[in-house]
């Protein structure tokens, strides 16, 4: 049976399941309860091509649910904005988001569902708990697997056919300490998510690196997302003289932890990165002071492509999480897929042609939305990214303040100029 006939048959089943389960972003989502104008580009070409079907596994429940909920909001906004502006080479986009539950079994089940469904042309994944255990499953993947703000170097820079365009965990570990030292920190502590063993393991690496650059490591405290208070952990950091505490925890937990520490008399700074930071959430914590980094582009930039992101989120996911590097990293991944398909211009959309399109990406920065020029080479894993964007942010600030690099890592200027620490 020809592939596209098989796809049509599967697509009917796919669509029926979505109608029952309300999983298709075109049918439901966090932003649909709010009235939007749904404006379209009248000059855009009509959507006449076959749909591009994307299966998205995202942790919408569990200890780091905010990451997956942010992914759902961004996916909804990107799909609706893209389809309102001509789609991708005239092809409409259809995205199915399924909850991975922040567990390895949950993520594995969702990924297998997409891998086995011939109608799925590309797979996205946002699950920082489960992703590091997905290497074997995605080895020799028949479908392009694209990072939704992924971090684990065990997956994203290890397996051909999975595509990463932002910095991973090894880079991030160093960045926590580097930015803390640059802000004057001398005694470095690590707040680790208690639910994931690698968070604590990262602490050992970070403390060792901090000591190598002249800081004192004052230990790790395990921070549980389900705890009602963090008095003991905060007092331990304070007693050890910590003046810089790194957040290897989700921002929903981080806001409560920061509040408790400030109430206990902590006077230092917090070092925050990626999904551990959300401007809106931390802006409500009195006395909060931070230095930060984001592997996704700065959402506060006035550059034209960033304005498109903000406008799309306001239009199509007004209640979604958007002031976070996790969200902007996901948007840039969608935009990179779009750029690859626009470059390749495949005569038909299949998982094979989408995979081939991803390998047309050469020295791409998406006009500053990516932290460094990205190239994908067939048969090789994604090259680790050694650049990000640094900033300062205190409660009460209208927006983060970008830290200007000595040299732009992506060739962009202003707020989109990235800083490269290297891998």
N, C-alpha and C positions, 0 to 999 in steps of 0.2 A: 504494500500500500504506500503511495507517495507520502512523503513527510507532511505536506501541507493538508492533505485530506485527513491524516491522522490527527493533526493539530486541530482541525475544525471539529472533529468528533470529541476530542478531549476538551476543547474550548466550551462546547455546549454543557458538558458536565461541570466544568470549572465555573461557568456562569451561574448554573443552577445552584451550586453549593454556596456561592456568594450571596445569591438572593435570599437563601434561607438563613445563612449565618451573619449577614451584614458585615462582610469583611472587605468588600471592594470599596476603595476610597471614593470612587465616583458615586457610590450609593450611600455611604455613611462616613462618619468621622467626627473628630473633636470640634471641627469648625462649622459643621452643617447646622447646628442649632442656632447659629447667629446669622442674621441676614447679611448678605453681601451683594454687591452689585454685579458680580460675575462678568465684568467688562471683558470684551474680546477685542482683538486687533482686527478691525474690519478689512485691513489690507492683507492679512495673512492668507496664504493659500488654503483651500478647503482640505479637510481631513479625509482623504480618499484611500489611503493605504491600509493594509491590514494592521491590526493593533500590535503594539509591542507590549508583551506581557511580562511583568516583573514580579517575581515572588520575593517578599521581604519578610525575613525572620527578625523580630525585634522583641526585646525584653520589656513588655508592657506591664508585667507584674514581677514581684520578687524584690530583693534588696536594692537593686539599681534600676527600678522601673522607670525613673525619670528619663534615662537614656532612650529606652524604647518608646515611651510616650512622645518624646521629642522627635524621634524618627518618624512616628506615625504622622505627627503634625507637619513635618517638613515634606514627607512623601505626598501627603494630600495637597499641600500648597504647590509643590513642583508639578505634580500631575495636572492639576487644574490650570495653573498658569501656562504650562507648556501647551496643553490642548487648546487653550484660548488664543494662542499665538502661533498656530500652524502646526502644532505637533512636532515630530522629528521627521524631517523630509516628507511631511504630509501624513505620517503615520500617527494615529492617536496612541496615547500611553495608557495602559491599565495596570494598576499596582494592587496586589493583594498583600496586606500586612497580617501576619499571624504571630501571636504571642509565643515566644520561646520560653517564657516563665523564668528566665535567669537561671536555668539549670542545664547541665549537659544533656540529660535525657530529653528535655523539652526541645532544646535547640537541634539535637540530632534528629528527632522525629520530624520537626518542621523542615529541616534541610533535606531529608530523604524524600519527603512529600514533593518538594519542588524538583529535586534531581530526577525523580521518576516520572514527572509530568512533562511530556513532550511539548505541551503548549506554553511552558514557561521559557522565555527567551533569555532571561538573566536573573540572577539571584543576588539580593542584598542581605547583609547580616549586620545587626547591631546587638551584640550581647557580650559585654566585657567579661562576664563570668565564664561563659561557655566557649568562647571562640578559640582559646588556646588548646582545647581538646578536640578540635574539628579537623586537624591536619590530615589524619588518615582518611576520613570521609571524603575530603575534597581532593585527595591525590588522584590525578588523571580525571579531573572533573570534566564532564561533557558540556558544561554550561559555564559561562563567565560568572564568577563569584566576586562581588564588588563590596569593598569595605564601607560600612556606614559608621565612620569615626572609630574604626577598630584600633586596637592597641597591641595585641599580643604578637611578638616577633616569632613565636612558635608556629604561627599560621601565615600572617600576611607577607612576610619576607622569606618564606620557606618553600612554598608550593607554587609551581607554574599554574596559570589559569585562575588564580585569585589575585585581585588587583587592589593595591594600596596606594594612596596618594597623599597621606599625611604621616607625621612622625609616629613611631611606635614606642613601646615601653622602655627599651634600653635608652633611647634618647630622652624620654620624659624623666626617667630617674635622675639623670644628670641635670636636666633643666630645673627641677625643683630646687636643688642645692645651689646651682649657679645663680639663679635669680634671687634667692634668699641672701646669698653672700653679697651680690651687687647692691642690695638694699641695706646693707650694714649688719646683717645677721651674723652672729658668732657661734651661737649654741643651737644646733639644728635637731629638731625632733620630728618623728614620723608618726602620723595618725593613720592607721591602717584599717581598712574595712575588715571586720571580724569574720564575715561570712565567706571570704575567699582567701585560700592559703597563699596565693601568689602576692596578695597585698602585703602580707607580713614579709614574704621573701624579698619583695622589692625594697622593703625598709632596710634590710641588711645591706643590700647593694647601695642604696642611697646614703646610708650613714657612712659606709666605707668610702664612697666617693667624696662626701662632704669633708671627711677627715683628710683626704688626699689634696684638697684645695685649701686647707688651712682652717677649716671650721671644726668645732667639737661636736661629736655626735652624742646626744643625750638620751637615745633610746627610742623604742617603739611602744605605742599604746594601741591596743585593739579597740576599735570603735564599732559597736554593734548598732545597726540601723533600728533595731527594735528596742533599744534601751530607753528608759524614760528620762534619764539624766546622766551626765558625764562628769560629775564632781570629782570622783576619785582620779580619773584619767587626767583631768585638767590640773589638779593639785600636784600630781606626780610630775607633769611637765614643768609647772611653775617651781616646784621644789628643786628640780634639776637645773634650773636656770635657763630654760629654753627661751630664746628670743625670736625664734623662727620655727613655726610648726607647719610641716607639709601636709596637705590634705590628699591622701590616697583613698578618698571616700567620696561618695556621691554628694552633690550639693544639698540635697534635701536633708541628709544627715549632717553635713558640714555646717549648715546654718544653726542647727540646734547645739552642736558641739562648740562652735565659736561663741554663741551666746552664753553658754555655761562657763567657758573659760574666761570670758571678759567679766562676767559677774564675780568670778573667783579672784579677780585681780590681775589677770594676764595683761601685760602691756606691750608685748611684742607684735610681730607681724605674722600673717598667715601666707604660706606659699601655695598657690592654687593653680591648677592646670586642667584644661579640657572639660570633661564632664563633671569634674569636681567644682566647677565654678558656674554660677548663673548670676548675672548682674542684677536682675530684678530681685532675686531671693536675698542675696547678701546686702543689697542696698537697704534692706529693712532691718539689718542687725546693727543697733547703735554701737559705735566705737570700733566697728570692723575696719581693719587696715590690711591691705594685701599687696603682694607683688604676684604677677601671674603670667601665664603663657597659654596660648591657644593654638591647637594644631589646625583648627578651622579658621578661616579668614575673619578679621575683626568686623563684627556686625555693626560697629559704630562708624565705620568709614563712610565718607561722602563720595567715594568712587562710584561711577555709574553702575557697574555690575552688582555692587552691594546694595544700592538703592533698589534695584530690581528685586533682590532677595527680600528686603524689608517690606516693599510694597506687596509682594506676593504673599508673604506671611500675614500681613495685615488684612489682605483681601480674602484669602482662602482658609487660613488657620488662625483667626484672630485670638483664640484662647490658647494657642500652642506655645511651647517653649521655643523662643527664638534668640534670646540674649545669652547664648552659650556656644562655645566652640564645638561642642558635640553636634549641635544643629547646623552650624555653618559648614562643618566638615562633610556632613551628609548631603547638603545642598551642592557642594562642589563635586561630590562623587556623581550625583545625578547629571550635573552639567558636563562632567567629563565623558560620561556615557553618551550624552547627546552630541557632543563635539566629535567623538569617535565615529558615530554613525553618520553624521553629516559629512565627515571627511571621506569615509569609505563608500557611502552611497550604495549599499547593497541592493540588488535587484529584488530581493525578497528578504523578509525578516525571519530568520531561523536562529536557533541557539548557536549554530555553526557560524553564520555570518556575523552575529553579534560578537562572538569570540574573536573572529578575524578582525573586526572593526577595532576592538580594544588594542590590538597590536599595531594599529596605525598611529597610536599616540607617541609622539616624538618631541622631546623638549617642550612640553606643553605647560603653560602656567595659568591658562584661562584668564589672561589679563590681570594677574595678580591674585586670583582666588586660590591658587595653589602656592604653598610655601617655597617651592623650588621647582625648576624644570623637571618634568616627569616624563620618563620614557619606559614603555613596556616592550619587552623582547620575547618573541615566541619561544617556548621551551625553557624559559628562565623565570625564577621567582621575581617578584617586584623588588626593586632596589630600595633599601631602607632610606627613609627621608630624614635628613639631619637639620631641618630648619622649622621654625615656627614663628609666631608673633608674640612679643613680650609687652606687658602693660603694667600699670599701677592702678589700683582702684580702692577707694575708701567709701564707706557708707556716706551718703549725701552727695557724692559726685554724680553729675548728670550722665556721664559716660566714663568708661575706662580711659586712661591716658596712655597712648602708645609710647613705648620706649624705642626711640630711633636707633637703628643699627648703625655700626660704623660702615658697613657695606650691605646693600640689599641682596638678599639671597635669591630673590625671584625676579630681580630687575625692575620691580615696581617702585613707585615713589610714595611719599606720605605715609598714611596709616597702613597701606598694603605692603610696605617694604618689610620683608621678613628678616629675622635674625637666624644665623646658622651657627649651631654649636658643634655639629658634626656627629658622626656615629662611632 
